Amino acid sequence: MTYGPIDFIALEFPGNQFRGDILHELIDLVEKEIICIIDLVVVRKDADGTVDVLEVQQLDSNALALLDPLNAEVSGILTEADIEDLANQLENDTAAGLMLIENLWAIKTMEAMEKANARLVMYDRIPHQVIVEALDDISTIESAE
């Protein structure tokens, strides 16, 4: 079976407040079969630094109802080390969603690469903020010339 590229994404929400604002867009991508959420873990870090980890099936009924339309699987690919690494990076009094997202839109391209006997030599996802900063730097340099 061919898989699309899989992204590891962690989103931190200050004040331990996840209101679900982002869910509409994620649900839209899932329903359109552009992405598939293959693992989802919620990590909470309280004000004194105590960490609580919840997998989808462990969430309370309200949180489960919010996240249910994502059809998130629990693949077990996210490891305790992944979760611990995230928890160490979180500020106190925050909540985070840790997701593995398969990019279904890319499967046909991956299959074509396999059929062509191509070997992927390099692949890296450049974060949005890095691009914004690079373009701002270029703009600053160009306007100074």
N, C-alpha and C positions, 0 to 999 in steps of 0.2 A: 504494500500500500504506500502511495506517495503522500507525503505531508507537505503543507505549505510552510513557509518560514514561521517560526514561533518566537513571539516577543515576550520578554519577561518585563512586566510593568508593576511598579509599586507607586501608589498615590497616597500621600499623607494629607490628613484633614485635621487642621488645628482645633484645639478645644474638644477633641474627641467627638466632633460633630460631623456625621455623615448624613446629609439630608437627602441624598439621592439625585441631586441636580444633574449629574453626568449620565444617569441611567438611561434616559430617553435616547441619547445618541448611541450608547452601547447596544441597547435593545434593537434599535433600527439596524445596526450593522449585523447583529445576530440574525434577525428576521430576514434580511436580504442575503444571508449566507455569504457575507463578505469576510466575517470572522467567526471563530468558534472559541468560546472560553473553555479551555481544557483543564484549568485548575484555578481555584479561587480560595483565598484564605484572608480572613479579617484579623488584624493584629491591633490590639489596643494597649496603649502605654499610659498608665494613670499618672497623676501629678507627682507621685513619689518614685516613679520609674518602674513600677511593677507591670510586667507584661502579661497579657491574656491573649491566647491564640485560639481562634475559632474557625473551623472549617465550615463549609456551607451547611452541612447537615446538622451542625451544632448551634446554629443561630436561632434566636427566639422567633416566634411566629411573625412578628411585625417585620423584622429584618428579612426573614425568609420570603415573605410576600413581596417585599420590594425587589429582591434579587432573583426571584423565581423566573421571571420572563427571560433572564439571560441564559437559561438552560445550561448553566455552568456544570461541567463535569467535575468529578473529584478523581483525577488521574493518579494522584500520589507522586507526580513528577517533582513538585516542589518539595524540597527536603527540609529537615529540621535546621540544617546549616543555612539554607536560603532564608528561612524565617528568622533565625537568630541574627543573621547579618542585617536584615532589614530592621529588626527590633533595636539593634545597637545604633542604627542611624536615625531612628525616630527621636523627635523631641518629646519631653514629658508632656502629658495631657494631650495626646493625639490619638487618632485612629488611622489605620492604613488598610487599603485593599491591595493585596498582592495577587497578581493574575498572570497566567500563561495564556496568551492569545495566539491561536493558529490563524494565519492569514490564508483563508480558503481561496481568495481571489487569485493566488499565485500558484495553485496546484497544477494547472495546465502548463504553465511555464516550466515548473519543476519537472513535470513528466516529459516535456519536450527536451529539456536538458539531459535527462536520463537516456532518452532514446537516441540523442545525438552523441552519447558517450562523453559528454562534457564533464569536466571535473571542476567543481567550485573551488577556486583558489583563494578568494577573499570575499567576505560579506560583512558589512557592518552597518548598523542603523545609526544615523546621526540624529541626536536628539534635537527637537524643535528649537529649544533655547540656544543651542550652539549655532544653528543656522542664523537665527535672528541676530545674535551677537556678531557673527562674521559679516553679515550684510550691513549691519550698523557700522562696523569698522571700515568696510570698503567705502561706504557712503561718506564717512568722515574724511578718509584719505582723499577721495575724489573731490570733495568740496574744498579741501585745503589746497588743491593743485591749481 
